[in-house]
């Protein structure tokens, strides 16, 4: 079982480095060719969809990198099953109502 977790950690680390390199390359490409990209996006027509596609590509690459980075650091989200497994507090014993004193006339 320990071998499986080691293999999983290595895979996550490799994915983190891969998506980090992709994200870095995307940002470097956009910043180094900013003027030509701006001209291309400003043409109108079909080219108006390119900024949206670019944002989706950046969002996917950066999101995958961030997710894998948090996993490498050991920070994981709580799953629904883990949240449901929490035990409920033990029920309190029911106290019997005390008899009331009544005044008789």
N, C-alpha and C positions, 0 to 999 in steps of 0.2 A: 504494500500500500504506500509505503514511503517512496518507492521508486516511481509510482504513478504521479505523486505530487511533485517530485523533482522534474520529471519530464514535462508536466504541465507548466511549472514555473519557467523552464527553459523556453517552451513554446511561447509563453506570454512575453518573455523578455525579447525574443526574436521578433515577434509581432510589434512590440513597442518600438524597437530600433527601426524596423522597416517603415512603420507609419510615421515615425519621427523624421526619417530621411525623406519620405514622400512629402510631408508637410513642409519641411525646410526647403525642398526643391521647388514646391509650388510657390511659396512666398518669395523665394529668390527670383524665380522666373517673372512673377508679376511685378516686383519692384524694379528689376533690371530692365524690363521692357514696358514700363508704365505708359509712356507716350504712345507707342504703337497699339497697345491694348485699348487705351482710351479712344484713339481714332477708330479702331475696329468696332468698339461698342457703340460709338456715336453715329454710325452709318444709318441706323434705323432699319425698318422692315424686319427681315428675319434676324438680323444681327442684334435686335433688341432682346432676343431670348438668351444671348450668350452671357450677359451678366448673371442671369438667374442660374444658368447651368454652372457657371463658375462658382457661384456661392454654394450650390449643392455639392460640388466636388470638394471645395475647401471644407465645408461643414462635415462631410463624411470622413475625410482624411484626418482632420483635427479631432473630431469626436472619437474616432477609433484609437488614435494616439493617446488621447486623454484617458479613455476608459482603460486601456492596457497599462498606462502609467500608474493609475491608481491601484490596479491589481498587482503590479510589481511591488508597489509600496505596501501592500497588505491591507488596503482599505477596500472593503467590499460592501455592496448595498445589502440591506436586509431583505430577504426574499419573503414572499407571502407565507410560505410554509414555516419559516423560522419564526415569523411574528405570531403565527397561530399556535406554535408549540409552547409558548409561555404558559405556565400553569396558573390557573386561577387561584386566588386566595382561598384558603380553607373556609368553609361556611361557618359562621358563628353559631354556637348552640342557641336554640330558641329558648328564651326565658318564659316560664309560665307567668301569666299575670297574677299579681298578688291580690288576695281577697281584700276588698274594700271594707272598711269599718262603716257601718251604717247606724245612724242614731234611731233608736226606737222611741216612739212616743207613748 
